[in-house]
Amino acid sequence: MKYTRTIQAQHGSYVSVLPKPLVELMELRAGDKIVFRLLKNGKKIVVAPVKPAKTKADATHANHVDVTADDILPL
């Protein structure tokens, strides 16, 4: 089962289709809207949730989730 979430990015809005285990890992619920930072990493797009950094380590070592370009659909 897949869940659809709206992502507000610097260069427009995207719809992300996330597998259920990832949704549970991120503690997402129906209707949640989350801000993501989209980064190009070779042929993959890295999707990382943007959260307030409590420490300097949090700011530099964010938890990145690798997804394919097919998982990011422009609106």
N, C-alpha and C positions, 0 to 999 in steps of 0.2 A: 504494500500500500504506500502511496506517496502523498505528501502534503504540499500544498502550494502556499508560498509566502511572498508578500510584496516586499521588495528591497528598495530602499531609497539610496541611490548612489550619487556620486558627484556628477556623473554624466548622464543622469536620467534614471528612470525607474526600470527595474527588472523583475521578472517573476522567477523565483527559484523553486524547483521541484526537488524536495528533499526526501530521502528515504526515511522510513519510520525510526530506525535506530538512531539516526542523526538528530531527528526531531526530539526524541526522548533524551538524548545526551544533552541537548541544548535547552531542555525543559520548555519547549514551545507548546503553546496551546492554540486551539482554533481562534482565529482572529488576531493573533499576535502580529505586531509589526516591528521588525528589527532593522536597525541600521547596519549595513555591511560595508566593509572596505574591499573593493575589487582590485586585485593586483595581477599583473601579467607575470607568469612564471613559466617561461618556455612555451610549450603548447598547451599548458594547463592554465586555468583561471583559479587563483587561490581566493577562497571566500573566507573572510575572518570577521566575526562579530566585533563591532566597535563598542567597547565598554570603557568606563572611566578607569584609568590606570591608578591603582592604589600605591604602587611602588614603581621605581625606575625599571625593575626587572619585568614587571607586567607590561610596561610600555614597549620594551624591546623584544620580549619573547611572548608574543601573542599566540594563542592556539589557532593554528591555521588548518583549514579543512580543504583538501584537494578535491576538486570536482572537474568534470570535463566541460567543454564549452556547450555541449548539448544540455547540460543541467541549468544553464543560464539563458533564459529566453527573453529577448527584448520585447517590450510591450508594443 
